[in-house]
Amino acid sequence: MIGYRTTAQVHNGGNIQSASHNPPPSEILGVSPLTKPHVGAIRLDPPKLSIVADPGANIDDNTVQVAAPGKWLATTKTSWLEIHCATGNCGGSFLLVKFRIDGLKPGDYNGEVKVAAGNDSVILPVSLKVATMDNGDTIKASIGRPTDTHGTPNYPTNSNPKIVAFGDSITYGYPLTASQAYPNLLQKRIASDGFNFEVVNSGVNGETSAGGLQRIDSVLDAMRNIKIVVLELGINDQSGISASTMKQNLRQIINKIKAKNISVVLCETATASSSGEYRAVFEQLKTEYNLPFVANILEGTSTSDGLHPTVSGAVFMTEKIYTTLKSILIQRDTPPTPTPTSVPRSQGLMYRNPNNPHRWMLDGKPFYPIGLGDCVFVRGANNAILMGFDGEQTQNFTDLDTYFKAYSDAGFNFLRISVGNCSFPLELTSENWALMDTYVGKARQYGFQIQFCFFDKNPDPNQLEYVKKCVERYGKEVAIWEVANETYLIDAHETAVSKIAKYVKSIDPLKRPVTNSTHPNQYPGFHDYPDLALISPHWYFEDNSEFSLDKDIVERFSYLKQWGKPVIAGEVGLMSANWSPVSALQLRLASWSAFFNEIGLCFWNTSWNKNYKTEGASNIYLGKQERSFIKVLSDFTKQVKGDERIAKITVNKPDLVRAYALSSGNGYFAYLHAFTNHTSQTSDISITIESKTAGYATWIEPATGRVLTTGKVSAGRQTLPVPPFLIDVALKVSSSPSVKK
């Protein structure tokens, strides 16, 4: 069946004010083999409609059937059929018109659909393609892309990396010109940021998810080197196709795209009249496939008819899409180094959460940095990079793959690279660039976000060419630039840091944040410099500080947030020895407390030897137990959806337990530390909270991830009993009891 669908609404004296979904009314409802002579079916819902017959078609009164007699009238003229509302009250109903087409030979036919209301009308061209089937007795007909001012699709055949904008008239750009449509604006936007991608407009006016499913294979096969598909479909399904069918169609489209190893950016499209059932489909697919997601692209967008963006609306919508897309544009001129399928690869670069300046995002999702830095050893005739690793009894080193995989699997996701700081040096004419290429590349292969520090101790403003080479060489892989490691607060250094920071901002097309770290004894320093967008202090805590670590986090770091900048402590470790019987516990307490206070921590790892001692800064040993603690925290943070804020929580015994809380639209989260007792269970504790969510309270043991108890809770202010716990305990309140046993 060949189907058309439109819902032109008439207001204000009969003028066409809005045509919901996608004019022209050429939506494909489905195509099936039709026996000659065949019947076409057209579903329409305007007050008046005219259809110009295709060449070779024979339409007369005897073949016209109107499904709603008494309401709609049908008449014929020499070359076209006119249908109009007879009662004046036909809006909101569907008209089914059937007609026979005799003698239609295989080939391409051009026709028009005329939508009229009062004295206003518009003629919209469509094309009909008819092909003879193998048995010679049937004809297969399908509606092709309408010919209009944008021209016929001409997919490029070159090998340039491509982004395909795949969608309906919102993508196509109706009623704008091709240059005003969002794919063309997106092309200019990514080019201005230095990315070498070709954006292809594959939008079709009137497209539904069913139509998209029919043509996705041909689109993917028509071009080489497609890297990303921006998928925008579904708005036309919402008044004729069920939500379950739309979901199944979109799922099949996504499967086909991902089967070719192409990334998908999913766009939600909804109008004020869209039901929750349809909107839920986009959220479900986003979660099911873990997709970068653009929430309702029409929200806040200026439109001409409630649906199609105006010129300024297209610009606004482009920025919404680009905000998500930018995070996965990891290449410019060349594709990334091939990565084994067993190795995860981060698709983008972390960036500040636009709704919370103290949090981060990655690929459109919340990102909570749990970091490490380390010494880098170069050994042997082949200059192999080795990393200290699990030196439990004796000194031990391993290769980059083993090292990064172990820490990535444990939940570490952030790496600070400090040039020349217990690592090989790097200068403009250095022979070590290939070593840095390998180190950076391997870190990115295993999903690490990178903070790259140019200088150790002494920032040199006379080495701007070296800085430029770093930015150009690693600009696709680095999320944060750091001017210098542990500079002293003297006038010369302050001037140099400021000059270099400004220079980096001027040459970095992505305008990534720039930071600097000062010597720990001069903490914090540089926090109010306007050219530094991130505060990155260093912190080495006392060996016996496990009872006060959570409080130390708040006192040492939280007040820095008053400058409206995110805080990531670039080095965290122990003062006199890298390991002690309680150092793993100290890491756990510090990590959980930092997360609940919107602070990122980057531990300076020394794991080649479990007995490393140096007075003042002995770093920290990140072995198997430490990694297991981070894994529990990492799994916990994945349940927090990114809109959380620090919340109020009250403990009945504040002289025994300190508590921290986060509240979000999807739940409530808390962390408690029994800061006076680490040897026996703490009991008879209760907390008073105010949760936005009714559902289930799940208590988790941070040491193991084990669930202690689960129970139902209501929304609003309430007091909850805390199960007996040893040292610390975490709470998750959510609408479902999704817990880890």
N, C-alpha and C positions, 0 to 999 in steps of 0.2 A: 504494500500500500504506500502510495506517495502522499505524504501529509504536510499541510501547512498549518501554522498556529499563530494567531495574533489576538491581542485583547485590547484594542485601541479604546480608550475611554474618552467620553465627550463631556465637556463642561463649558461653562461660560459662552452660551449662545451657539453651541455646536462646534466650536473650534477644537481641533485635536490637541489636547493638553498633554497627554502621556500615553505612550504605547508600552505597557509593561512587558518586560522581557525583551526580546530582540527583534525589532523591525529590521529588515523587511520580513514579512511573515513567510519565511521559507524554511521553517524548522523541519528537520527530518524526523518523523515519528517512527519510521521503519521502512525497509525496502524488502519486498518479497517477489519471487517470479510471478509474472502475470500472463495468463493465456490470452492470445489475440481472439477477438477484440477485447481489450481489458478495461477495467474500471479504475478510475482514480478517485481518491477520497480527499476532500479538503475540509479541514476544521477551522472555522472562522468565528470571530466574535466582535465585529465592529457594527456600527449602525448601518453602514452601507459599504459594499465592496464590489469591485469590478475585477474580472479576470480576463486578460487578453489571451485568446487561444494560441497555442503553438502552431507553427506552420504544419499543415497536413492533418490537423485535428478537425474532426467534424462534430460540432456540438449543436444540438437542436432541442426544441421544447420536449420532445418525446423521451429524451434520454436524461433529462434533469429530474432528480429526486430531491426534495427538501424534507429534512427530518423533522422540522417543526412547523408544519402547515398551520396557517392561521396566525402565526407570529411573524414568519419571514415570507417574503415574496421573491420569486425568481422570474426574471424576464430575459429574453435574448435579443441581441442586436446582430448586425451583420457579422461583426468580428469578435464580439465579446459578450460575456454573460454578466449581468448585473444582479446583485442580490442586495436587498435592503430590508430594514425593519418595518413591518407593516403596522405594528401596534404602538410604536414609540416607547416600548418597554421591553426591549430585547437584551439590554446590557446584562452581562454576567452569565448568559446562557451560551451554549455552543450550537453552532449550525453545522450539520453534516450534509454536504452536497456531493452527490455521486453523478458522474457523467461517463459516457462511453466514448472512447477515442478509436475510430476505425482507420485503418490504412496507414498507421504511423510506422514508417520504415526505420530501421536502425540508423542511428546518427545523432548529431548534436542539434538541439532545437533551442531557440531563444524565445522567452516569453516575458510577460510583465504581470505584476499584481498591482492593482490600483486600490488604495484604501482611501475612502472619502467620508467626510463628516461635515454636514452642512455645505458651505461653499469651499471648504478646504479639502484638498486631496493631494496625494502623492503617488507617483508611479514608481514602483520598485522592480528592477529587472531580476529575473531568475533564468537559469538555464536547465534544460532537460536533456539527459544523456540516455539514449536507448541502445541496447546491445542485444544482438541475436544470441540465444542460448545454443548449446551444442546440438540439441535435438531438432532445432529449426522451427519448433512449434510454439515456443514461448518467447516473451520479451521481458527483459529485466530493465526496469527504469529507475533512475535515481536523480535526485536534485543535486546539482553541483553548486559551487560557490557563485553567488551572483556577480555579474559584471557591473562595476560601478567606478566611481572616480579614483579608487585606489589601484585599479588595474588588476590584471590576472596574476595569480601567484607565480612567482618565478624564483623557485628555490635555488640558492647558490650551490654550485657543484665543487667549489674550492675546498681545501683542507683546513681552512681557518677554524679555530675552536669556536663553537656556536652556542648561543642561548636561544632556544625556540620558545616563543610566546605562543602557547597553544590554548585557544579558548573560543569564545563566541564574539558577539558584536562589541563587548566591552574591550576585549583585546584587539579586535579588528579596527576599532576606532570610530564606529558609527556615532554621529553623523559628521565627524571631523574629516579633515584631509589626512592623507597618509603621514605627512610630516608632523601632524598634531597628535597622532595616535601614540599611546604610551610606549609601544615597542621602539618607535623611533626616538622618543625622548629618553628611553632607557639606554639606547645605543650611545647617545651623546653623553649621558650621565656617567656611564662606566668608562668611556673613553677619556673623560675629563679627569678621572682618577687613575689613569694609566693602565687600565686593563685592556688586553688585546682580545676581545671577544666580538663576534659578529652576531647581532641580534636579528632574528628572523621572525616576522609577523606571520603566524599561522592561525589567525583568528578568522572565524567564519560567522557571518551574520546569521542569527537564528539557531546556532548550534546548541544541541542538547548533549547530555552525557552519552546517549545512544549514538548520536551522529559522530561525536568525538571518538567513540570506541571503533566505529566503522572506518575512520580514516587515519587513526594514529599510526598503524603499521606503514601506510604509504608515506606519511610525513617523515617518519624515522628512517625509512629506506631511501628517501629522496636526497638526503644530505649526508655528508661525511663529517666526522669529528664533532658530533653534538655532545656537549658536556653537561648542559643543564636544560631542563624543560620547566618553564613557569606555567603551571596548570591552573587555568581559570575557566571552570565550567560548572553548571548546575543551576544557574538562575532560571534558565528556560524550562527546567524540569519541574519547577515548583508549582505549576498549575496544569499538570497533565500527566506527569510521571510520578510514581510513588517514591517516597524517600528511600525505601529499601532497594528499589530498582536503580535509582540514581547512585546509591552507595555501591551496588554491585558493579555498575558500569564504570564508575570512577576507580574502583579497586582494580578492575581488569586493565584499565588504562595505565594505572601506576605500575602494575606488574609488568606490562609490556615495556614500559620505559626503563624500569630498574633491571629488567632482564638484559638490557644492552649496556649495563653499567653506566647509566646516565642518572645524574642527580635530579630530584624532583623538588620544586618549591610549590607548595599547595596554597592556593588563594581561596579564601572564603568569600562568597558573594551572597549578599542578602539585602533585601529591602525592608522597609518598615512593616510590610505585610507578611514577610517570611515567617513561617511557623518554626517553633523550636525543634520540631521533628527533623526538618531539613537542615537547620543550622547545626544540629547535633552530629550530622553525618560528617561534616568537615572536621570537627573536633575528634571524632572517633577515628577517622582515617589518619589524622595527624599523629595520634597516639599509637595506632596500630603499626604504622610504618616509621615512626620516629622522624617525621618530615620537618624540614624548615617550613614555617607557617606564617602567612600573612593574614591576620585577622581582618574580617570584613573590609575589603578594599573600597567599598562604597561609603563606609562610615566617615563622615566629615568631608566627603568629596562633593564638589559642586556639580550638579547635573542639570541637563536641559529638560528632562522629562521624568525625574525621579529614578532614573536608571543609568542613562548614558552620560558620561562625564562631558562637561564643557571644556573649553581650551584650558582654563585655569584648573579645572577639576582633574584633567589628565595629568597636569604637572604635579598636583598634590598626590594623586594615586601612584604616579611613578616613584615618588620619594618613599611612599609606604612600602612599595615592592622592593625598591633598591636597598632600604634599610635591612631587610632580611637577606636579600640576594648578596649583598656586599660581603657578608660574613663567610660565604663559601667560594668567593672568587679568589682562589689560592694561586692562580697562575696568570701570567700575562702572555708572553711570547711563545713559551714552550710548555708542553704537558709535564705533569709531575713525574718524578722517577717512578717506574712501575714498582708496586708494592705487593708482596705475597698476600694472597687472600686471607691468610690467617692473622695478618697484622692489621689492626685498626688504623685508619688514617683520619686525623682531624680534618674536617672539610673547610674550616674557616678560622677566623681570628677572633678572640674575645674582645668585647667592647662594653662600654659602660651601659648599664641598664638605664634606659631613658626615663624610667619611673622611679628610680632610686639611685642617687649618685654614688652610693657606697656599695652597690652590688654590680655584678657583671652578667653579660649575656654571651651566648655562643650559638650560632645557627638558629637564632630566634628563640632560644631556650635559656633558662637560668644556668649560670656557670659559677661554681664556687671553687676558687683556686685553692688547691692543696699542693704546696710546692716543695721543691728541693733544689739545692745547688750542690756541687761536688768538685773535688779535684779531678783534673784530667791528666792522665799519664800517657806519654808517647814512648813506646818501647820497640826495640828490634830494628833490623835493617829496613823493614818495610814501613817503618813509622806507624805501627798499629796503635790505635787508641785503646787503652785499657782503663777500666773503672774499678775502684775498690768495691768489694762485694762480699758480704757475709763472712768476714774474717773472725769467726767464732773462737777458734783455738790458735790459729796462725794467720799470718798475713795472707790475704787472698785477693786476686784480681780476676776480672772477667771481661768479655767482649761487650760491645755496645748493645747488641740484640738481647743478650741475656739480661743485661742490666736494665734497659728501658722496659722490657717486657715484664720483669718482676715488679717494678714500681708502678707501671701502668695498670697491671692486673690488680694491684693493691689499692688503686684509687688515686694515686698521685697523678696530677694532670697539668702541672706548671713547673717549668724549669728556668732557673736563673743562670744565664751564662755570663761569667765575669771574666773578661779577657785579661790574661796575665796574672790573675789572682789564683794561685795554685793551679795554673794552667799554662799552656803554651802562649807566647806573646803573639801579637798581631799588629802589623804596621802596614803602611801603604805599599811598600816594596817587599813585604814579608814572603817567605816561602811557605808559610803555614796556612794560606787561604784554603788549600785543598783539604787540610785537616778540619778546618772550621766548617767547610761545606759538608763533610761527612758527619760531623757531630750534630750540626743543625738538622741535616736531612734525616738522620736516624731518630732524633727526638721528635720530629714532626710525624714521621711514619708511625710512631707509637702514641700519637694523639696529644703530645705535650704542647701547651701554649708556652711561648718563650719571652722572657725578659732579657734583653741583650744589653750588656754594659760595655761601653767603648773603652774606658780607661780605668786603670787601677790606681787609686789614691790621688793622682795628679792630673786633673783635666787640662788638656793642652789646646788652647784656641788656635794655635798655629798648625794644627793637624786636621783642618776641616776637610781636606781632600780624602784623608783616611776615613773620616766620619761619613763622607759622601759615598765612598766605595762600600762601606758596610750597609748603608741604607739601600743603595741600589742592588747590592748582591743578595741581601737577606730580607728585603722589604716584603717579599711574598710570604715569609714564614714567621716574622717577629711581631708580637702583639704589643710589646711595651719596650721603649728605648730608655736606657739608663745612661746618664752622662758619665758618672764616675763612681767608683767604689770607695766608700768611707773617706770622703774628702774632709779636710779640716775647715772649720769656719773661720777662714782668714779672708781678707779683702780680695786678694789675688784669685783665690779659688772661687769665691762667690761671683766675681766678675766673669771668670772663665765659664763656670757652669751656666750662667745666664746667657752668655753669648752662644755657646754650643747648643743649648736648648732651643733658642730662637732659630738657629741655623737648621737644626733637624726639622723643626716645624715647617720651615720654608721650603724644604726639598722633599719632604715625605708627602706623596700624593694622598695617602690615606689619613694623614693627620692623626696618627696614633699617639697615645699619651706618652709624655716624656717625664722621667723622674730622676732623682739623684739620691744617694745615700751618704750620710755623714758618719764620722767616726763614732762608735758607740758611746764614748766618754763625753761627746758633745751633743748627745741626743736632745731633741730630734733634728732641728735645723732644716732650713729650706722649705718648711711646711707652707709658708705664705707667699712663695715666689709665684707670680702669675704665669710664668712660662712652664711651670711644672704642674702637670695635671694629676699627679699621683704622689702620695706620701709613702716613702719606702724606708722606714727606720730599721736599724738592726738591734737585736736583743739577745743577750746571753744571760740566762737566769741562773740564780744560785743553785748549788747542788741539792740543798735540802728545802727547796721551795714548793714542794708538791702540795702543801696545805693551803698555800696562798696564790697559786698560779692563776686561778680564775679571776680573783680580785685584782691581781697584778695586770692582767689583760685589760680590764676596764680602766684602771687608773693610768696605765702607761699609754694606751692607744686610743681609747674611745673619745677622749677629749679632742684628739686631732681631727675628728670628723666635723668639727665646727667650721672648718674652712671649705666644706662642701666637696671634698675630694675623697676618692677611695683610698684605703690604707692597706698596703700589703707589706708586711715586715719582710724585707729582702733576705735577711739572715737571722735564723733563730737556732740557738744551741745552748750548751752548758758551759759553765765557767772554767772548771778545772779538770774535767775528764769527760770523754765523749759517752761513757756508759757508766751506769751505777745500777744497783738493784731496783731503784725506783725511777730510772730515766724513761723507761717505756711508759710508765704511768704518768710521768710529767708531760710527755708528748701527748698522751691521750687527753689529759685535763686541759692543756693549752689549746689543742686543736678544737675540741668541742666548745670551749668557752669563746674562742675567737669566732667560730661560725655564728654563734648566737649573738655576738656583738658586732657583726658585719665587718670583721677584720680577716684579712688573708694572711696566712703564715707560710713562709718558705724556709724549710729547715736546711741548715748547712750540714750535709751528710759526710761522715767519715766512717765508712764501714769496712775499709780494708783491714782495720785492726780494732778489735773490741777493747783495747786498753790504751787508747791514745790520750795523752795528757799534755797540756800546755797551759800555763797560767794565763787566765784572762779570756780565752776563747778556744775551747776544746771541741767545738762543734757538737754533733750528736750522732749516735750510732743508730742507723735505720735498718735493723735486721728483721728476722721473720716475725717476731712478736710485735715489733713496732708496725710493720706493714699490716699485720692482721688487725690492729687497732684502727689504722687509717681506713681499711676496707669497710669496717662497720660504719664509720662516720660517712664515708663516701656513699654507701648504699642509703643511709638515712637522708642525706642531702638531696638525693634524686627524687625524694617524695615531696620536696618543697618546690612549689610551682613558680616562684619568681616574683610574686606580688607581696611577699611577706614583709612585715615591719616589726620592729622591736615592740613587744607588748608588755603590759603590766601583769605581774604575778606576785602573789603574797604567800609566804610560808608561815605555818603556825609556830615554828621554832627557828627563828632567824639566827639564833645564837649557835645553832648546830648545822644548819643547811642554808646555802645560798642557791638562788634559783634565777634562771634566765628564760625568756620566752619570746617566741615569734608568733604573730597572728597573720593569717592570709585568708583569701576568699575560700580556699579549699580545706582549711584546717587550722589547727593550733598545735604548736610545738614547744616543748620545754626541756630544760636540762637542769639537773639538780646535783650539787656537790656537797657531800657531808665533810665539811672542811676541818672537823676536829677529830674524826675517827676513820682511820683507814684499815683497821684490823678486825672489826666485827660489824655485823649488819646494823644499820640504822633503821629504826621502826617508829611507829606512832607519828608519822609525818603526814600532813595534809597541805594542800595548796588551794588557793582561791584564784580562779581564772574567769575570763569572759571569752567564750568561744563563739565564733560566728556560725559554727557547724555543729549540727546534731549528728550523732552517729556512734562511733566507737573510740574509746580511749585505749591505746595500746602502750604498755610500759615495756621498754627495751633496755637490756643490759649492755652498755657501751663496750664492755670488755670482750663480749662474745657475739653480740647481736641477738642473743637469746631473748625470746618474749617471756616476760615475767607474768603479766596478767593482761587480760582484755575485758572490757566491759562497756556497756552502753552509756552514753552521756547525752544530755540535751544541750540545745543552744542557749547562750546567755550566761549570766554570772552564776557561778556555782562553786562549791567546794568538793574537791576530789581527794579520796584517801590515796596515799602513796604506798605501794607495796614495800616491804622490807628490802633494803638494798645495801650492797657493799660499795662504798666510796662514791659512786655516781650512778645516775639513772636518767633515761630519756623518755619523753612522752610524745606520742603522736595522736592527735584527735582528727579523725577523718570520717567521711560519710560511709566508708566500707571497711570491714575488718581485714584489709590486705596486710597480712603480717608475715614475718619470717620466723619460722619455727626453728 
